[in-house]
Amino acid sequence: MIFLWSLGHYILQMATEDPKPFVAPCRDLDLRAPFQWLKSGWQDYRSAPVLSLTWGLFCWFLSTIVTLVAWKAGGWVLLLSLISGFVFVAPLLAFGMYSVSRQLCLGNKPGLVQTVRAARRPFTNSLVFTLVLLIIFLLWARAGTMVHIFFPSTGEVKIADLALYLGVGTAVGSVFATICFMASVFSLPFIANREADVITAVVSSINAVLRNRKTMFLWAVMVALFTAIGFVTAMFGFIVIIPLLGYATWHGYRDALDVSDWAVLQEGKTGT
């Protein structure tokens, strides 16, 4: 139903007098681009430290609550599934942070109320995308539980059996993670900033990733490493990491896609 709704919305858009392209043109990205995104993201963090810490603390609190609930409800099996699936919901946590980088790009001073209001503007598109990610996440959580059958059930755990369990789990998880990464890495800041439908945003994101495989693989590895650091530091690292990655993703989106054919979402003086 979600897909049909989005497809119908796109068909109606194509029927207007000024139809938009199906996909946003993408640029060729240098292999060093992800490091520049992080540098720009860190500059944004330092330019709005209080607001960045506020978002970081919120994400840390939410991550901690979800982890505790998962541990109480299903033990370490459900916990591992949720940790592995964190990559699916993490982009949504950064949704409001795109407004911080956008306002800084305009030379404005971002505020909490302003960024929350900006996150609410593309409500319909963000809701559709959230539901899509939720479905993927639930499928992965289910798959993670099924992978548990490969865990050695005997008293003596053999290295070969443990390697099989970890190998199967990694292979299954990487498929879901790759799909989600390709679909969300640039689409979320796209719909947060421009009047674009979900299908156009997702297709544009996938196209940009496929045309810049090496650069985007490096960025995916960097995101995974930062996420691992966040968990290793008992979630406290997310106070800095999630806003940083959110800001960096915004700069990556601006670097990768040419969205000049789509109007800026209007709310006062916003856009880039």
ZADO-1210 file (C-alpha; in nm, 4 decimals, padded with zeros to 6 digits):
<atoms>
<atom x="00.0000" y="00.0000" z="00.0000" code="MET" pos="1"/>
<atom x="00.2833" y="00.2402" z="00.0825" code="ILE" pos="2"/>
<atom x="00.4504" y="00.1700" z="-00.2500" code="PHE" pos="3"/>
<atom x="00.1242" y="00.2139" z="-00.4425" code="LEU" pos="4"/>
<atom x="00.0544" y="00.5423" z="-00.2637" code="TRP" pos="5"/>
<atom x="00.4002" y="00.6755" z="-00.3446" code="SER" pos="6"/>
<atom x="00.3737" y="00.5541" z="-00.7054" code="LEU" pos="7"/>
<atom x="00.0365" y="00.7248" z="-00.7435" code="GLY" pos="8"/>
<atom x="00.1811" y="01.0446" z="-00.6006" code="HIS" pos="9"/>
<atom x="00.4646" y="01.0292" z="-00.8524" code="TYR" pos="10"/>
<atom x="00.2260" y="00.9684" z="-01.1450" code="ILE" pos="11"/>
<atom x="00.0188" y="01.2714" z="-01.0434" code="LEU" pos="12"/>
<atom x="00.3366" y="01.4762" z="-01.0250" code="GLN" pos="13"/>
<atom x="00.4359" y="01.3647" z="-01.3760" code="MET" pos="14"/>
<atom x="00.0939" y="01.4751" z="-01.5016" code="ALA" pos="15"/>
<atom x="00.1513" y="01.8357" z="-01.3931" code="THR" pos="16"/>
<atom x="00.2633" y="02.1089" z="-01.6276" code="GLU" pos="17"/>
<atom x="00.6164" y="02.1060" z="-01.4907" code="ASP" pos="18"/>
<atom x="00.7096" y="01.7414" z="-01.4273" code="PRO" pos="19"/>
<atom x="01.0266" y="01.6711" z="-01.2342" code="LYS" pos="20"/>
<atom x="01.2965" y="01.4219" z="-01.3393" code="PRO" pos="21"/>
<atom x="01.2617" y="01.0703" z="-01.2058" code="PHE" pos="22"/>
<atom x="01.6102" y="01.0786" z="-01.0566" code="VAL" pos="23"/>
<atom x="01.8354" y="01.3598" z="-00.9379" code="ALA" pos="24"/>
<atom x="02.1624" y="01.3818" z="-01.1325" code="PRO" pos="25"/>
<atom x="02.4610" y="01.2675" z="-00.9297" code="CYS" pos="26"/>
<atom x="02.8204" y="01.3853" z="-00.9345" code="ARG" pos="27"/>
<atom x="03.1377" y="01.1787" z="-00.9389" code="ASP" pos="28"/>
<atom x="03.2759" y="01.1669" z="-00.5849" code="LEU" pos="29"/>
<atom x="03.6436" y="01.1608" z="-00.5013" code="ASP" pos="30"/>
<atom x="03.7620" y="00.8825" z="-00.2720" code="LEU" pos="31"/>
<atom x="03.8654" y="01.1479" z="-00.0204" code="ARG" pos="32"/>
<atom x="03.5154" y="01.2993" z="-00.0099" code="ALA" pos="33"/>
<atom x="03.3965" y="01.1130" z="00.3055" code="PRO" pos="34"/>
<atom x="03.6831" y="01.2622" z="00.5049" code="PHE" pos="35"/>
<atom x="03.5794" y="01.6090" z="00.3918" code="GLN" pos="36"/>
<atom x="03.2191" y="01.5335" z="00.4940" code="TRP" pos="37"/>
<atom x="03.3375" y="01.4412" z="00.8415" code="LEU" pos="38"/>
<atom x="03.5495" y="01.7544" z="00.8594" code="LYS" pos="39"/>
<atom x="03.2540" y="01.9717" z="00.7595" code="SER" pos="40"/>
<atom x="03.0292" y="01.7832" z="01.0024" code="GLY" pos="41"/>
<atom x="03.2712" y="01.8445" z="01.2881" code="TRP" pos="42"/>
<atom x="03.2815" y="02.2144" z="01.1996" code="GLN" pos="43"/>
<atom x="02.9008" y="02.2220" z="01.2218" code="ASP" pos="44"/>
<atom x="02.9149" y="02.0440" z="01.5581" code="TYR" pos="45"/>
<atom x="03.1551" y="02.3043" z="01.6928" code="ARG" pos="46"/>
<atom x="02.9468" y="02.5881" z="01.5453" code="SER" pos="47"/>
<atom x="02.6363" y="02.4722" z="01.7350" code="ALA" pos="48"/>
<atom x="02.7731" y="02.2837" z="02.0392" code="PRO" pos="49"/>
<atom x="02.4723" y="02.3212" z="02.2706" code="VAL" pos="50"/>
<atom x="02.2211" y="02.2164" z="02.0060" code="LEU" pos="51"/>
<atom x="02.4462" y="01.9302" z="01.8951" code="SER" pos="52"/>
<atom x="02.4815" y="01.8028" z="02.2519" code="LEU" pos="53"/>
<atom x="02.1039" y="01.8267" z="02.2968" code="THR" pos="54"/>
<atom x="02.0425" y="01.6077" z="01.9927" code="TRP" pos="55"/>
<atom x="02.3232" y="01.3754" z="02.0978" code="GLY" pos="56"/>
<atom x="02.1834" y="01.3324" z="02.4494" code="LEU" pos="57"/>
<atom x="01.8381" y="01.2616" z="02.3095" code="PHE" pos="58"/>
<atom x="01.9765" y="00.9928" z="02.0772" code="CYS" pos="59"/>
<atom x="02.1840" y="00.8459" z="02.3611" code="TRP" pos="60"/>
<atom x="01.8790" y="00.8307" z="02.5878" code="PHE" pos="61"/>
<atom x="01.6634" y="00.6711" z="02.3184" code="LEU" pos="62"/>
<atom x="01.9326" y="00.4158" z="02.2298" code="SER" pos="63"/>
<atom x="01.9791" y="00.3231" z="02.5959" code="THR" pos="64"/>
<atom x="01.6067" y="00.2755" z="02.6564" code="ILE" pos="65"/>
<atom x="01.5670" y="00.0587" z="02.3464" code="VAL" pos="66"/>
<atom x="01.8660" y="-00.1533" z="02.4505" code="THR" pos="67"/>
<atom x="01.7340" y="-00.2053" z="02.8038" code="LEU" pos="68"/>
<atom x="01.3869" y="-00.2968" z="02.6794" code="VAL" pos="69"/>
<atom x="01.5333" y="-00.5432" z="02.4280" code="ALA" pos="70"/>
<atom x="01.7479" y="-00.7052" z="02.6963" code="TRP" pos="71"/>
<atom x="01.4556" y="-00.7403" z="02.9367" code="LYS" pos="72"/>
<atom x="01.2160" y="-00.8670" z="02.6691" code="ALA" pos="73"/>
<atom x="01.4283" y="-01.1126" z="02.4739" code="GLY" pos="74"/>
<atom x="01.7732" y="-01.1374" z="02.6246" code="GLY" pos="75"/>
<atom x="02.0909" y="-01.1142" z="02.4237" code="TRP" pos="76"/>
<atom x="01.9379" y="-01.2683" z="02.1081" code="VAL" pos="77"/>
<atom x="01.6918" y="-00.9832" z="02.0620" code="LEU" pos="78"/>
<atom x="01.9567" y="-00.7377" z="02.1755" code="LEU" pos="79"/>
<atom x="02.1997" y="-00.8502" z="01.9038" code="LEU" pos="80"/>
<atom x="01.9232" y="-00.8240" z="01.6448" code="SER" pos="81"/>
<atom x="01.8430" y="-00.4686" z="01.7518" code="LEU" pos="82"/>
<atom x="02.2086" y="-00.3681" z="01.7603" code="ILE" pos="83"/>
<atom x="02.2594" y="-00.5058" z="01.4097" code="SER" pos="84"/>
<atom x="01.9438" y="-00.3314" z="01.2955" code="GLY" pos="85"/>
<atom x="02.0493" y="00.0008" z="01.4436" code="PHE" pos="86"/>
<atom x="02.1788" y="00.0994" z="01.1005" code="VAL" pos="87"/>
<atom x="01.8169" y="00.0985" z="00.9762" code="PHE" pos="88"/>
<atom x="01.6816" y="00.3521" z="01.2271" code="VAL" pos="89"/>
<atom x="01.9928" y="00.5636" z="01.2848" code="ALA" pos="90"/>
<atom x="01.9298" y="00.7795" z="00.9721" code="PRO" pos="91"/>
<atom x="01.5880" y="00.8740" z="01.1085" code="LEU" pos="92"/>
<atom x="01.7408" y="00.9853" z="01.4385" code="LEU" pos="93"/>
<atom x="01.9523" y="01.2302" z="01.2399" code="ALA" pos="94"/>
<atom x="01.6551" y="01.3709" z="01.0466" code="PHE" pos="95"/>
<atom x="01.6193" y="01.6893" z="01.2519" code="GLY" pos="96"/>
<atom x="01.9954" y="01.7418" z="01.2517" code="MET" pos="97"/>
<atom x="01.9987" y="01.8108" z="00.8811" code="TYR" pos="98"/>
<atom x="01.8307" y="02.1407" z="00.9629" code="SER" pos="99"/>
<atom x="02.1297" y="02.2410" z="01.1775" code="VAL" pos="100"/>
<atom x="02.3757" y="02.2018" z="00.8901" code="SER" pos="101"/>
<atom x="02.1294" y="02.3614" z="00.6468" code="ARG" pos="102"/>
<atom x="02.0948" y="02.6731" z="00.8610" code="GLN" pos="103"/>
<atom x="02.4686" y="02.6953" z="00.9163" code="LEU" pos="104"/>
<atom x="02.5195" y="02.6757" z="00.5391" code="CYS" pos="105"/>
<atom x="02.2904" y="02.9779" z="00.5096" code="LEU" pos="106"/>
<atom x="02.4849" y="03.1683" z="00.7721" code="GLY" pos="107"/>
<atom x="02.1973" y="03.1485" z="01.0219" code="ASN" pos="108"/>
<atom x="02.2126" y="03.0493" z="01.3866" code="LYS" pos="109"/>
<atom x="02.0093" y="02.7274" z="01.4307" code="PRO" pos="110"/>
<atom x="01.7821" y="02.6792" z="01.7320" code="GLY" pos="111"/>
<atom x="01.6142" y="02.3721" z="01.8809" code="LEU" pos="112"/>
<atom x="01.2583" y="02.4824" z="01.8045" code="VAL" pos="113"/>
<atom x="01.3589" y="02.5738" z="01.4524" code="GLN" pos="114"/>
<atom x="01.5211" y="02.2377" z="01.3853" code="THR" pos="115"/>
<atom x="01.2271" y="02.0427" z="01.5302" code="VAL" pos="116"/>
<atom x="00.9882" y="02.2453" z="01.3155" code="ARG" pos="117"/>
<atom x="01.2037" y="02.1817" z="01.0092" code="ALA" pos="118"/>
<atom x="01.1995" y="01.8079" z="01.0794" code="ALA" pos="119"/>
<atom x="00.8192" y="01.8162" z="01.0783" code="ARG" pos="120"/>
<atom x="00.7875" y="01.9848" z="00.7395" code="ARG" pos="121"/>
<atom x="00.8239" y="01.6770" z="00.5165" code="PRO" pos="122"/>
<atom x="00.5962" y="01.4820" z="00.7527" code="PHE" pos="123"/>
<atom x="00.4201" y="01.2678" z="00.4925" code="THR" pos="124"/>
<atom x="00.7358" y="01.1625" z="00.3100" code="ASN" pos="125"/>
<atom x="00.9261" y="01.0999" z="00.6319" code="SER" pos="126"/>
<atom x="00.6370" y="00.8906" z="00.7663" code="LEU" pos="127"/>
<atom x="00.6294" y="00.6766" z="00.4511" code="VAL" pos="128"/>
<atom x="01.0045" y="00.6302" z="00.4642" code="PHE" pos="129"/>
<atom x="00.9894" y="00.5482" z="00.8354" code="THR" pos="130"/>
<atom x="00.7328" y="00.2769" z="00.7697" code="LEU" pos="131"/>
<atom x="00.9470" y="00.1303" z="00.4934" code="VAL" pos="132"/>
<atom x="01.2529" y="00.1231" z="00.7205" code="LEU" pos="133"/>
<atom x="01.0431" y="-00.0239" z="01.0005" code="LEU" pos="134"/>
<atom x="00.9381" y="-00.3118" z="00.7775" code="ILE" pos="135"/>
<atom x="01.3005" y="-00.3764" z="00.6806" code="ILE" pos="136"/>
<atom x="01.4026" y="-00.3553" z="01.0448" code="PHE" pos="137"/>
<atom x="01.1346" y="-00.6009" z="01.1584" code="LEU" pos="138"/>
<atom x="01.2360" y="-00.8424" z="00.8827" code="LEU" pos="139"/>
<atom x="01.5957" y="-00.8225" z="00.9981" code="TRP" pos="140"/>
<atom x="01.4962" y="-00.8684" z="01.3632" code="ALA" pos="141"/>
<atom x="01.3079" y="-01.1814" z="01.2611" code="ARG" pos="142"/>
<atom x="01.5971" y="-01.3020" z="01.0469" code="ALA" pos="143"/>
<atom x="01.8354" y="-01.2374" z="01.3359" code="GLY" pos="144"/>
<atom x="01.6252" y="-01.4590" z="01.5598" code="THR" pos="145"/>
<atom x="01.6203" y="-01.7358" z="01.2974" code="MET" pos="146"/>
<atom x="01.9978" y="-01.7161" z="01.2567" code="VAL" pos="147"/>
<atom x="02.0210" y="-01.8144" z="01.6230" code="HIS" pos="148"/>
<atom x="01.9522" y="-02.1771" z="01.5228" code="ILE" pos="149"/>
<atom x="02.3119" y="-02.1889" z="01.3996" code="PHE" pos="150"/>
<atom x="02.4461" y="-02.1039" z="01.7445" code="PHE" pos="151"/>
<atom x="02.6102" y="-02.4105" z="01.9053" code="PRO" pos="152"/>
<atom x="02.3640" y="-02.5636" z="02.1497" code="SER" pos="153"/>
<atom x="02.5956" y="-02.8215" z="02.2995" code="THR" pos="154"/>
<atom x="02.7916" y="-02.7651" z="02.6168" code="GLY" pos="155"/>
<atom x="03.1208" y="-02.7470" z="02.4312" code="GLU" pos="156"/>
<atom x="03.1396" y="-02.4660" z="02.1796" code="VAL" pos="157"/>
<atom x="03.3615" y="-02.5454" z="01.8820" code="LYS" pos="158"/>
<atom x="03.5376" y="-02.2755" z="01.6875" code="ILE" pos="159"/>
<atom x="03.4024" y="-02.4115" z="01.3575" code="ALA" pos="160"/>
<atom x="03.0405" y="-02.4001" z="01.4803" code="ASP" pos="161"/>
<atom x="03.0839" y="-02.0511" z="01.6198" code="LEU" pos="162"/>
<atom x="03.2424" y="-01.9350" z="01.2937" code="ALA" pos="163"/>
<atom x="02.9446" y="-02.0742" z="01.0992" code="LEU" pos="164"/>
<atom x="02.7022" y="-01.8876" z="01.3237" code="TYR" pos="165"/>
<atom x="02.8891" y="-01.5596" z="01.2928" code="LEU" pos="166"/>
<atom x="02.9365" y="-01.6062" z="00.9182" code="GLY" pos="167"/>
<atom x="02.5686" y="-01.6687" z="00.8485" code="VAL" pos="168"/>
<atom x="02.4639" y="-01.3808" z="01.0721" code="GLY" pos="169"/>
<atom x="02.7068" y="-01.1425" z="00.9059" code="THR" pos="170"/>
<atom x="02.6004" y="-01.2463" z="00.5556" code="ALA" pos="171"/>
<atom x="02.2303" y="-01.2031" z="00.6300" code="VAL" pos="172"/>
<atom x="02.2824" y="-00.8759" z="00.8111" code="GLY" pos="173"/>
<atom x="02.5016" y="-00.7317" z="00.5374" code="SER" pos="174"/>
<atom x="02.2271" y="-00.7833" z="00.2789" code="VAL" pos="175"/>
<atom x="01.9707" y="-00.5897" z="00.4828" code="PHE" pos="176"/>
<atom x="02.2254" y="-00.3241" z="00.5800" code="ALA" pos="177"/>
<atom x="02.3345" y="-00.2695" z="00.2197" code="THR" pos="178"/>
<atom x="01.9773" y="-00.2251" z="00.0991" code="ILE" pos="179"/>
<atom x="01.8977" y="00.0197" z="00.3759" code="CYS" pos="180"/>
<atom x="02.2211" y="00.2134" z="00.3341" code="PHE" pos="181"/>
<atom x="02.1758" y="00.2584" z="-00.0405" code="MET" pos="182"/>
<atom x="01.8145" y="00.3659" z="-00.0029" code="ALA" pos="183"/>
<atom x="01.8600" y="00.6097" z="00.2853" code="SER" pos="184"/>
<atom x="02.2073" y="00.7619" z="00.2720" code="VAL" pos="185"/>
<atom x="02.1081" y="01.0574" z="00.0512" code="PHE" pos="186"/>
<atom x="01.7298" y="01.0239" z="00.0281" code="SER" pos="187"/>
<atom x="01.6526" y="01.1449" z="00.3804" code="LEU" pos="188"/>
<atom x="01.8330" y="01.4799" z="00.3516" code="PRO" pos="189"/>
<atom x="01.6809" y="01.5092" z="00.0033" code="PHE" pos="190"/>
<atom x="01.3203" y="01.4893" z="00.1245" code="ILE" pos="191"/>
<atom x="01.4101" y="01.6967" z="00.4300" code="ALA" pos="192"/>
<atom x="01.5196" y="01.9843" z="00.2099" code="ASN" pos="193"/>
<atom x="01.3332" y="01.9623" z="-00.1207" code="ARG" pos="194"/>
<atom x="00.9811" y="01.8956" z="-00.2424" code="GLU" pos="195"/>
<atom x="01.0597" y="01.5459" z="-00.3662" code="ALA" pos="196"/>
<atom x="00.8608" y="01.2258" z="-00.3284" code="ASP" pos="197"/>
<atom x="00.9998" y="00.9173" z="-00.1578" code="VAL" pos="198"/>
<atom x="01.0467" y="00.7175" z="-00.4783" code="ILE" pos="199"/>
<atom x="01.2519" y="00.9913" z="-00.6456" code="THR" pos="200"/>
<atom x="01.4629" y="01.0395" z="-00.3331" code="ALA" pos="201"/>
<atom x="01.5302" y="00.6682" z="-00.2869" code="VAL" pos="202"/>
<atom x="01.6097" y="00.6059" z="-00.6542" code="VAL" pos="203"/>
<atom x="01.8409" y="00.9077" z="-00.6567" code="SER" pos="204"/>
<atom x="02.0213" y="00.7787" z="-00.3481" code="SER" pos="205"/>
<atom x="02.0644" y="00.4286" z="-00.4913" code="ILE" pos="206"/>
<atom x="02.1832" y="00.5698" z="-00.8231" code="ASN" pos="207"/>
<atom x="02.4437" y="00.7907" z="-00.6522" code="ALA" pos="208"/>
<atom x="02.5733" y="00.4968" z="-00.4472" code="VAL" pos="209"/>
<atom x="02.6008" y="00.2653" z="-00.7476" code="LEU" pos="210"/>
<atom x="02.7840" y="00.5285" z="-00.9509" code="ARG" pos="211"/>
<atom x="03.0304" y="00.5955" z="-00.6686" code="ASN" pos="212"/>
<atom x="03.0821" y="00.2444" z="-00.5317" code="ARG" pos="213"/>
<atom x="03.4327" y="00.2881" z="-00.3908" code="LYS" pos="214"/>
<atom x="03.3635" y="00.6194" z="-00.2229" code="THR" pos="215"/>
<atom x="03.0333" y="00.5053" z="-00.0756" code="MET" pos="216"/>
<atom x="03.1830" y="00.1751" z="00.0413" code="PHE" pos="217"/>
<atom x="03.4429" y="00.3767" z="00.2297" code="LEU" pos="218"/>
<atom x="03.1696" y="00.5940" z="00.3800" code="TRP" pos="219"/>
<atom x="02.9708" y="00.2854" z="00.4837" code="ALA" pos="220"/>
<atom x="03.2781" y="00.1400" z="00.6545" code="VAL" pos="221"/>
<atom x="03.3375" y="00.4687" z="00.8360" code="MET" pos="222"/>
<atom x="02.9755" y="00.4816" z="00.9530" code="VAL" pos="223"/>
<atom x="02.9996" y="00.1209" z="01.0746" code="ALA" pos="224"/>
<atom x="03.3193" y="00.1969" z="01.2657" code="LEU" pos="225"/>
<atom x="03.1702" y="00.5029" z="01.4319" code="PHE" pos="226"/>
<atom x="02.8586" y="00.3032" z="01.5208" code="THR" pos="227"/>
<atom x="03.0748" y="00.0295" z="01.6740" code="ALA" pos="228"/>
<atom x="03.2587" y="00.2921" z="01.8791" code="ILE" pos="229"/>
<atom x="02.9225" y="00.4152" z="02.0029" code="GLY" pos="230"/>
<atom x="02.8251" y="00.0714" z="02.1316" code="PHE" pos="231"/>
<atom x="03.1704" y="-00.0013" z="02.2767" code="VAL" pos="232"/>
<atom x="03.1497" y="00.3192" z="02.4799" code="THR" pos="233"/>
<atom x="02.8199" y="00.2023" z="02.6373" code="ALA" pos="234"/>
<atom x="02.6198" y="00.4336" z="02.4101" code="MET" pos="235"/>
<atom x="02.7884" y="00.7475" z="02.5457" code="PHE" pos="236"/>
<atom x="02.9817" y="00.7883" z="02.2225" code="GLY" pos="237"/>
<atom x="02.6558" y="00.8466" z="02.0375" code="PHE" pos="238"/>
<atom x="02.6272" y="01.1853" z="02.2073" code="ILE" pos="239"/>
<atom x="02.8926" y="01.3040" z="01.9641" code="VAL" pos="240"/>
<atom x="02.8782" y="01.0418" z="01.6915" code="ILE" pos="241"/>
<atom x="02.5134" y="01.0654" z="01.5830" code="ILE" pos="242"/>
<atom x="02.5062" y="01.4449" z="01.5373" code="PRO" pos="243"/>
<atom x="02.8459" y="01.4280" z="01.3666" code="LEU" pos="244"/>
<atom x="02.7284" y="01.1629" z="01.1196" code="LEU" pos="245"/>
<atom x="02.4044" y="01.3517" z="01.0635" code="GLY" pos="246"/>
<atom x="02.5882" y="01.6701" z="00.9737" code="TYR" pos="247"/>
<atom x="02.8400" y="01.4814" z="00.7600" code="ALA" pos="248"/>
<atom x="02.5586" y="01.3059" z="00.5725" code="THR" pos="249"/>
<atom x="02.4041" y="01.6426" z="00.4931" code="TRP" pos="250"/>
<atom x="02.7277" y="01.7615" z="00.3368" code="HIS" pos="251"/>
<atom x="02.7571" y="01.4317" z="00.1500" code="GLY" pos="252"/>
<atom x="02.4085" y="01.4801" z="00.0058" code="TYR" pos="253"/>
<atom x="02.4948" y="01.8310" z="-00.1143" code="ARG" pos="254"/>
<atom x="02.8174" y="01.7005" z="-00.2635" code="ASP" pos="255"/>
<atom x="02.6598" y="01.4007" z="-00.4388" code="ALA" pos="256"/>
<atom x="02.3251" y="01.5187" z="-00.5794" code="LEU" pos="257"/>
<atom x="02.2180" y="01.8049" z="-00.8017" code="ASP" pos="258"/>
<atom x="01.8693" y="01.8838" z="-00.6703" code="VAL" pos="259"/>
<atom x="01.8241" y="02.2212" z="-00.8381" code="SER" pos="260"/>
<atom x="01.5169" y="02.0957" z="-01.0280" code="ASP" pos="261"/>
<atom x="01.3212" y="02.0538" z="-00.7035" code="TRP" pos="262"/>
<atom x="01.1819" y="02.3452" z="-00.5064" code="ALA" pos="263"/>
<atom x="01.3076" y="02.4066" z="-00.1539" code="VAL" pos="264"/>
<atom x="01.0624" y="02.3199" z="00.1213" code="LEU" pos="265"/>
<atom x="00.9430" y="02.6562" z="00.2380" code="GLN" pos="266"/>
<atom x="00.9283" y="02.7644" z="00.6001" code="GLU" pos="267"/>
<atom x="01.0646" y="03.1099" z="00.6481" code="GLY" pos="268"/>
<atom x="01.4220" y="03.1439" z="00.5341" code="LYS" pos="269"/>
<atom x="01.5373" y="02.7855" z="00.4816" code="THR" pos="270"/>
<atom x="01.6986" y="02.5815" z="00.2103" code="GLY" pos="271"/>
<atom x="02.0301" y="02.5504" z="00.0391" code="THR" pos="272"/>
</atoms>
